[in-house]
Amino acid sequence: MSDRSFDVIVIGSGAAGLSAALNIAPHLKVGVLAKGEISAGSTAWAQGGIAAVLDAGDTFEKHIEDTIVAGAGLNDRRAVEFVVENAPAAIERLAELGVPFNAGESERWHLTREGGHSHRRIVHVADATGWAVQQALENAVAKHPNITLIPHMVAIDLVTARHAIHGSGEKRVWGVYAVDAAKGGVSLFTARATILATGGASRAWLYSTNPRGSTGDGIAMAWRAGCRVSNMEFNQFHPTCLYNVEVKNFLITEAMRGEGGQLKIPGSGHRFMPDFDERAELAPRDIVARAIDHELKRLGLDFVHLDISHRDPEFVRDHFPTIAERLAQPDIGIDITREPIPVVPAAHYTCGGVMVDLHGCTDVPGLYGAGEVTQSGLHGANRLASNSVLECLVFGLAAARHINENWDELPPPPAIRPWDESRVTHSDEEVVVHHNWREIRRFMWDYVGIVRTTKRLERALNRVELLRQETEEYYGHFRVTPDLIELRNLVEVSGLIVRSALERKESRGLHYTLDFPDMIPEATDTVLVP
């Protein structure tokens, strides 16, 4: 057990966490904890781009309206305005850090268009924007003497008043306990302020586009620390994940449909999206995902085709070099300039999460949140394409500014108890963890997927409760491991997702239930209170 103290702890090393760290570091010492390698989070996987009003013919109001239309009216308009109006400055900051956005022919940057957008407003670095953003942020962070990067630290629980040696009635967070995934052993990290930037919970489902670490850790920890959680029923299923038995989690960017890619039925070649929506392939993701799900079930298919082979081959290779190169590899063997890509929907983005205000403040003093771990009010019932990295950048900065401006009011941490492993042993039943992990992902896919019913949700809730009992018993008897921590958090967030879904007696955005197929007139958040 080792104790380390910083001014601020950031949990998560993607766009939200690193943006926050960079803006705190000029004045304060920051420790950034990463669950795996520093680059292993979702930011580096983002292919599409970042939305911002940068064209003379575009307006903030249009971007705001597109976001609210995609979010099925559940968005907090103040949050949407805040993010949209701060987007151009966020892009400028990235450009200053060296992100090589694709240049336009006459304008400064090439702007592409994605589903749900009424205008071309997506800046991008070919089809690997997230990787370029991640590398630029990492390079800047690595050069800063006040920032310490600590990889392979799996957060267990936030440090709260109950962990204070002398007790404290104050509701506050003072850091985190984390296990070293490489060496074992639990460390205590204390700070006056803690920022959650841990990403979402899409690995709760069998098919996901996310890295393995997207197990809802920050949401679960915040819930246990006393934070409200909101809108967990809204998980976005990306319509186009590569269907391949051997190759998992390879996403085919939305931008391919923005540049003319068409969804077709294998065999007949019928282009089916115009049958469902006048916007066809450019409809919001929830509509496209449900349409694909409908056709898969109606025809008994394993996948549909995404076809861009009608476009000029040089255009396709120039716009989608990463995808073209990866799919041409022998283990897949698809030439996207000549043949279609088999795709299926997959869990992609958590639109709900820990409730935060426009400063990134949670319900618990000393705890902030930024990015996918939060429910900021930006996304509503469905995230508009390319608003995700944008949210990370804007709220990462907002949390940093609030900490900087209110530093003198943040009390130093009291003496905190070290992690106690005196009453536990090493597990001789790791099979329990792996079995329960697989069971969760399977029943979440079957019962809490793209199309839901009350009966399926109730079945899922029963299974969650049984797994909760098993997992808590196991957690109480054995030393913590990264797999056990993730299982515990998956059980927690799965329960929150199912409970939220059962509370919503309508279909709105990403939540579609056959028992309540209509949308009620008033849009209200689902708020769960610990």
C-alpha positions in Angstrom: 0.0 0.0 0.0 1.4 3.4 -1.0 -0.1 6.8 -0.4 0.3 9.6 -2.9 -1.0 13.2 -2.6 -1.7 15.7 -5.4 -3.6 19.0 -5.6 -6.0 17.4 -8.1 -6.5 13.8 -9.2 -7.9 13.1 -12.7 -9.2 9.6 -13.2 -9.1 8.9 -16.9 -6.6 9.8 -19.6 -8.7 10.6 -22.7 -9.7 14.0 -24.1 -11.7 15.0 -21.0 -9.1 14.1 -18.5 -6.0 15.4 -20.3 -7.8 18.7 -21.3 -8.6 19.2 -17.6 -5.1 18.4 -16.5 -3.5 20.8 -19.0 -5.7 23.7 -17.8 -5.1 23.0 -14.1 -1.3 22.3 -14.3 -0.1 25.9 -14.7 -0.8 26.5 -11.0 -1.4 23.1 -9.3 0.1 19.6 -9.2 -2.1 17.0 -11.0 -2.0 13.2 -11.0 -3.6 11.5 -14.0 -4.6 7.9 -13.4 -5.2 5.7 -16.5 -6.8 2.2 -16.2 -4.4 0.8 -18.8 -1.9 2.5 -21.1 -2.4 6.3 -21.3 -3.8 6.0 -24.9 -6.1 3.0 -24.2 -9.4 4.9 -23.7 -12.2 5.7 -26.1 -10.8 9.0 -27.4 -8.1 7.3 -29.5 -10.7 5.1 -31.1 -12.8 8.0 -32.4 -12.7 7.9 -36.2 -15.1 10.6 -37.2 -14.3 14.1 -36.1 -15.4 17.0 -33.9 -18.4 19.2 -34.6 -18.0 23.0 -34.5 -19.5 26.0 -36.4 -16.6 27.0 -38.6 -18.2 27.8 -41.9 -19.6 31.1 -42.9 -22.9 29.6 -43.9 -23.4 27.8 -40.6 -24.7 29.2 -37.3 -24.6 28.3 -33.6 -28.4 28.2 -33.7 -28.3 25.5 -36.4 -25.8 23.3 -34.4 -27.9 23.8 -31.3 -31.1 22.9 -33.1 -29.5 19.8 -34.7 -28.3 18.6 -31.3 -31.8 19.0 -29.8 -33.6 17.3 -32.7 -31.2 14.4 -32.4 -31.7 14.3 -28.6 -35.5 14.1 -29.1 -36.0 17.3 -27.1 -34.6 15.9 -23.8 -31.5 18.1 -23.9 -30.8 20.9 -21.5 -30.7 23.9 -23.8 -28.3 25.8 -21.6 -25.8 22.9 -21.8 -26.2 22.7 -25.6 -25.7 26.4 -26.0 -22.6 26.3 -23.7 -20.9 23.5 -25.6 -21.8 24.7 -29.1 -20.7 28.3 -28.4 -17.4 27.1 -27.0 -16.7 24.6 -29.8 -14.7 26.9 -32.2 -12.3 27.9 -29.4 -11.8 24.2 -28.5 -10.8 23.4 -32.1 -8.4 26.3 -32.1 -6.7 25.0 -28.9 -6.3 21.6 -30.5 -4.8 23.2 -33.6 -2.3 25.1 -31.4 -1.4 21.8 -29.8 -0.5 20.4 -33.3 -3.6 18.4 -34.3 -3.2 18.2 -38.1 -6.8 18.7 -39.2 -7.4 18.1 -42.9 -7.1 21.3 -44.9 -9.9 22.5 -47.1 -9.6 23.5 -50.8 -10.6 27.1 -50.2 -11.3 27.2 -46.5 -8.9 26.6 -43.6 -10.1 23.1 -42.8 -12.0 20.4 -44.7 -15.4 20.1 -43.1 -17.4 16.9 -43.5 -21.0 16.1 -42.7 -22.5 13.3 -40.6 -25.9 12.0 -39.7 -28.3 14.5 -38.1 -26.2 17.6 -39.1 -27.9 20.2 -41.3 -24.5 21.5 -42.4 -20.9 20.5 -43.0 -19.2 21.2 -39.7 -17.0 18.2 -38.8 -13.3 18.9 -38.6 -11.3 15.7 -38.9 -7.9 14.1 -39.4 -8.8 11.7 -42.2 -10.7 8.8 -40.4 -8.5 8.8 -37.3 -9.3 12.1 -35.6 -9.4 10.6 -32.1 -5.9 9.2 -32.3 -4.5 12.5 -33.5 -6.3 14.4 -30.7 -5.1 11.9 -28.1 -1.5 12.1 -29.3 -1.4 15.9 -29.3 -2.9 16.0 -25.8 -0.5 13.3 -24.5 2.5 15.2 -26.0 1.5 18.4 -24.3 0.8 16.7 -21.0 4.1 14.7 -21.0 6.1 18.0 -21.3 4.4 19.6 -18.3 6.3 19.4 -15.0 3.2 19.7 -12.9 1.5 16.6 -14.4 2.2 13.1 -13.4 0.9 10.3 -15.6 0.2 7.0 -13.7 -0.8 4.2 -16.1 -2.3 0.8 -15.1 -4.2 2.1 -12.1 -7.7 0.6 -11.8 -9.8 2.8 -9.6 -11.8 0.9 -6.9 -13.7 3.5 -5.0 -13.7 7.2 -4.4 -12.4 8.4 -1.0 -15.3 9.9 1.0 -16.0 11.0 4.6 -16.5 7.3 5.7 -12.8 6.6 4.9 -11.5 9.4 7.2 -9.6 8.1 10.2 -11.3 10.5 12.7 -14.6 10.4 10.9 -16.3 13.3 9.2 -19.9 14.2 8.6 -19.0 16.2 5.6 -20.2 14.9 2.2 -17.1 15.3 0.1 -14.6 13.4 -2.1 -10.9 13.5 -1.4 -9.4 11.2 -4.0 -9.5 7.5 -4.9 -8.3 4.0 -4.0 -6.8 2.2 -7.0 -5.1 -1.2 -7.6 -2.0 -1.5 -9.7 -2.9 -3.7 -12.6 0.7 -4.5 -13.4 2.1 -5.2 -10.0 -0.9 -5.7 -7.7 -1.4 -3.8 -4.4 -3.8 -1.0 -3.6 -2.7 2.7 -3.5 -4.4 5.6 -1.9 -4.4 8.9 -4.0 -5.6 11.9 -2.1 -6.4 15.4 -3.4 -8.5 18.5 -2.7 -10.4 17.9 -6.0 -11.1 14.8 -8.1 -12.2 14.7 -11.7 -14.0 11.7 -13.2 -13.1 11.3 -16.9 -13.6 7.5 -17.0 -15.8 7.2 -20.1 -19.0 5.2 -20.5 -20.4 1.7 -20.0 -20.9 0.2 -23.4 -19.0 -3.0 -22.6 -22.1 -4.0 -20.6 -23.4 -5.4 -23.9 -22.2 -8.4 -25.9 -21.4 -6.4 -29.0 -19.6 -3.1 -28.5 -17.4 -0.7 -30.4 -15.6 0.4 -27.2 -12.3 -0.6 -25.7 -12.4 -3.3 -23.0 -12.2 -0.7 -20.2 -15.6 0.9 -20.9 -17.2 -0.8 -17.9 -18.9 2.2 -16.3 -16.4 2.5 -13.5 -16.8 6.2 -12.9 -20.6 6.1 -12.9 -20.6 3.2 -10.4 -18.1 4.9 -8.1 -19.9 8.2 -8.1 -23.2 6.4 -7.4 -21.7 4.6 -4.4 -20.3 8.0 -3.3 -23.7 9.6 -3.2 -24.1 11.2 -6.7 -27.4 11.2 -8.6 -27.3 9.4 -12.0 -29.5 10.3 -14.9 -30.8 9.0 -18.2 -29.0 5.7 -18.1 -31.6 4.1 -20.4 -30.1 6.0 -23.4 -27.2 4.0 -24.7 -26.4 4.7 -28.3 -25.9 1.7 -30.6 -23.6 2.6 -33.4 -25.3 1.4 -36.6 -22.1 0.2 -38.4 -19.7 -2.0 -36.6 -17.7 -4.5 -38.7 -19.3 -8.0 -38.6 -16.5 -10.5 -38.4 -16.3 -13.6 -36.2 -12.6 -13.1 -35.6 -12.2 -9.3 -35.6 -14.0 -7.6 -32.7 -15.0 -4.0 -32.1 -13.9 -2.4 -35.4 -16.1 0.6 -36.1 -17.0 1.9 -39.5 -17.2 5.6 -39.1 -20.4 7.6 -39.6 -18.5 9.8 -42.0 -18.7 7.0 -44.6 -22.5 7.4 -44.8 -21.9 11.2 -44.8 -19.8 10.8 -48.0 -22.4 8.6 -49.8 -22.1 5.1 -48.2 -25.4 3.2 -48.6 -27.0 0.5 -46.5 -28.2 -2.5 -48.5 -29.7 -6.0 -48.0 -27.1 -8.7 -48.8 -28.1 -10.7 -51.8 -30.8 -8.4 -53.2 -28.8 -5.2 -52.9 -31.9 -3.3 -51.9 -31.1 0.1 -50.3 -33.4 0.0 -47.3 -32.9 3.2 -45.4 -35.2 5.3 -47.6 -38.0 2.9 -46.5 -37.6 4.1 -42.9 -36.7 7.8 -43.1 -36.5 10.5 -45.7 -33.0 11.4 -44.5 -32.0 7.8 -45.5 -28.4 7.0 -44.3 -28.1 10.5 -42.8 -30.9 9.9 -40.3 -29.8 10.1 -36.6 -28.1 7.0 -35.3 -31.0 5.6 -33.2 -33.2 5.5 -36.4 -30.5 3.9 -38.5 -29.7 1.3 -35.8 -33.4 0.4 -35.3 -33.8 0.1 -39.1 -30.9 -2.3 -39.3 -32.1 -4.3 -36.3 -35.6 -4.5 -37.9 -34.1 -5.9 -41.2 -31.8 -8.4 -39.4 -34.8 -9.8 -37.4 -37.3 -9.7 -40.3 -35.0 -11.5 -42.7 -33.0 -13.6 -40.3 -29.7 -12.0 -41.3 -26.4 -11.8 -39.4 -25.5 -8.5 -41.0 -26.4 -5.9 -43.6 -24.0 -4.3 -46.1 -22.5 -0.8 -46.1 -21.5 0.0 -49.6 -19.4 3.0 -50.8 -17.9 1.2 -53.9 -20.0 3.4 -56.2 -17.7 6.4 -55.3 -14.4 7.0 -57.1 -11.7 4.5 -55.6 -9.2 7.3 -55.1 -11.8 9.4 -53.2 -12.6 6.4 -51.0 -9.0 5.7 -50.2 -8.2 9.4 -49.5 -11.2 9.8 -47.2 -11.0 6.5 -45.3 -7.4 5.3 -45.4 -7.4 3.6 -42.0 -10.5 1.6 -42.8 -9.4 0.7 -46.3 -6.1 -0.5 -45.1 -7.4 -2.5 -42.1 -10.2 -4.2 -44.1 -7.8 -5.1 -46.9 -5.7 -7.1 -44.4 -5.7 -10.9 -45.1 -7.8 -11.7 -41.9 -10.7 -9.7 -43.4 -9.9 -9.4 -47.1 -12.4 -6.6 -48.2 -11.5 -4.0 -50.8 -14.0 -1.3 -49.9 -13.5 0.4 -53.3 -15.0 -2.6 -55.0 -17.2 -4.5 -52.5 -19.5 -3.8 -49.6 -18.7 -4.1 -45.9 -20.8 -6.4 -43.6 -22.0 -4.4 -40.6 -24.1 -4.8 -37.4 -25.2 -2.3 -34.7 -23.1 -2.4 -31.5 -23.2 -0.6 -28.2 -21.3 2.6 -28.7 -22.0 5.5 -26.4 -23.5 6.1 -22.9 -25.7 9.3 -23.1 -26.7 9.2 -19.4 -24.4 9.3 -16.5 -23.3 11.2 -13.4 -25.3 14.5 -13.2 -23.1 17.6 -13.5 -23.7 21.3 -13.9 -22.0 23.6 -16.5 -18.9 23.7 -14.3 -18.6 19.9 -14.3 -19.6 19.8 -10.6 -21.4 16.7 -9.3 -23.7 16.5 -6.3 -20.7 15.8 -4.0 -18.3 18.7 -3.3 -14.8 18.0 -4.4 -15.9 15.7 -7.2 -16.1 16.8 -10.9 -17.0 15.0 -14.1 -16.3 15.5 -17.8 -17.1 13.6 -20.9 -19.0 10.3 -21.4 -19.1 9.5 -17.6 -21.5 12.4 -17.2 -25.1 13.5 -18.0 -24.4 17.2 -18.7 -27.6 17.9 -20.6 -25.9 18.1 -23.9 -27.0 14.8 -25.5 -30.6 14.3 -24.4 -32.0 11.0 -25.6 -29.5 10.5 -28.3 -26.0 12.0 -29.0 -25.5 13.9 -32.2 -22.5 12.6 -34.2 -19.2 14.2 -33.4 -20.5 16.0 -30.3 -18.7 13.6 -28.0 -15.0 14.6 -28.1 -16.3 18.2 -28.2 -18.1 17.6 -24.9 -14.9 16.2 -23.4 -12.9 19.3 -24.5 -15.4 21.9 -23.3 -16.3 20.3 -19.9 -12.7 19.3 -19.2 -11.8 23.0 -19.5 -14.9 24.1 -17.5 -14.0 21.7 -14.6 -10.4 23.0 -14.6 -11.5 26.6 -14.5 -13.9 26.0 -11.6 -11.2 24.3 -9.6 -8.7 27.1 -10.4 -11.2 29.9 -9.5 -12.4 28.2 -6.3 -9.1 26.6 -5.1 -9.0 28.5 -1.8 -12.4 27.1 -0.8 -11.5 23.5 -1.3 -10.4 22.0 2.0 -7.3 19.7 2.2 -8.0 16.0 2.8 -8.1 14.7 6.4 -6.1 11.7 7.4 -7.5 8.8 5.4 -7.5 5.1 6.3 -5.3 2.9 4.2 -6.9 0.1 2.2 -7.5 -2.9 4.5 -6.9 -6.4 3.0 -6.3 -8.1 6.4 -9.5 -10.1 6.2 -9.4 -11.3 2.6 -7.5 -13.9 0.7 -6.4 -14.5 -2.9 -9.3 -16.0 -4.9 -9.2 -19.6 -6.1 -12.4 -19.1 -8.0 -11.6 -16.7 -10.8 -14.1 -18.6 -13.0 -16.9 -16.9 -11.1 -15.8 -13.5 -12.2 -15.4 -14.5 -15.9 -18.7 -16.4 -16.0 -20.7 -13.5 -14.4 -19.0 -11.0 -16.8 -20.2 -13.1 -19.8 -23.7 -13.5 -18.4 -24.2 -9.8 -17.9 -23.2 -8.9 -21.5 -25.4 -11.7 -22.9 -28.6 -10.8 -21.1 -28.0 -7.1 -21.5 -27.8 -7.7 -25.3 -30.9 -9.9 -25.3 -33.1 -8.0 -22.9 -31.9 -4.4 -22.8 -30.9 -4.0 -26.5 -32.1 -1.7 -29.3 -35.7 -2.7 -29.0 -37.1 -3.5 -25.5 -40.2 -4.7 -23.6 -41.2 -4.5 -20.0 -41.0 -8.2 -19.6 -37.5 -8.4 -20.9 -36.4 -5.6 -18.7 -37.9 -7.2 -15.6 -36.1 -10.4 -16.5 -32.8 -8.4 -16.8 -33.4 -6.8 -13.4 -33.9 -10.2 -11.7 -30.6 -11.4 -13.1 -28.8 -8.2 -12.1 -30.0 -8.7 -8.5 -28.8 -12.3 -8.4 -25.4 -11.3 -9.8 -25.2 -8.4 -7.4 -25.5 -10.7 -4.4 -22.9 -13.2 -5.8 -20.5 -10.4 -6.7 -20.7 -8.6 -3.4 -20.2 -11.8 -1.5 -17.1 -12.5 -3.7 -15.9 -9.0 -3.3 -16.1 -9.2 0.5 -14.0 -12.4 0.7 -11.2 -12.0 -1.9 -8.5 -9.5 -2.8 -9.4 -7.0 -5.5 -8.3 -7.6 -9.0 -8.9 -5.5 -12.1 -11.4 -8.1 -13.4 -13.3 -8.2 -10.1 -13.5 -4.4 -10.0 -14.9 -4.2 -13.5 -17.4 -6.9 -12.7 -18.6 -5.1 -9.6 -19.0 -1.9 -11.6 -20.7 -3.6 -14.5 -23.3 -5.1 -12.2 -23.9 -1.7 -10.7 -24.3 0.2 -14.0 -26.4 -2.6 -15.5 -28.8 -2.2 -12.6 -28.9 1.5 -13.1 -29.5 1.1 -16.9 -32.4 -1.4 -16.3 -34.0 0.6 -13.6 -33.9 3.7 -15.7 -35.4 1.9 -18.7 -38.3 0.6 -16.5 -39.0 4.1 -15.3 -39.5 5.5 -18.8 -43.0 4.8 -20.0 -42.5 6.0 -23.5 -40.2 5.6 -26.5 -37.8 8.5 -27.0 -34.5 8.7 -28.8 -32.4 5.6 -28.0 -34.9 4.1 -25.7 -37.5 2.2 -27.7 -40.0 -0.1 -26.0 -42.8 -2.1 -27.7 -45.0 -1.6 -24.7 -44.9 2.2 -24.9 -44.2 3.0 -28.6 -45.3 6.6 -28.5 -43.4 9.6 -27.2 -45.2 11.6 -24.5 -45.5 15.4 -24.9 -43.3 16.4 -22.0 -39.6 15.5 -22.1 -38.3 14.7 -18.6 -35.0 13.2 -17.4 -34.9 9.9 -15.5 -33.1 10.7 -12.3 -32.0 8.0 -9.9 -31.1 9.0 -6.3 -28.7 6.8 -4.2 
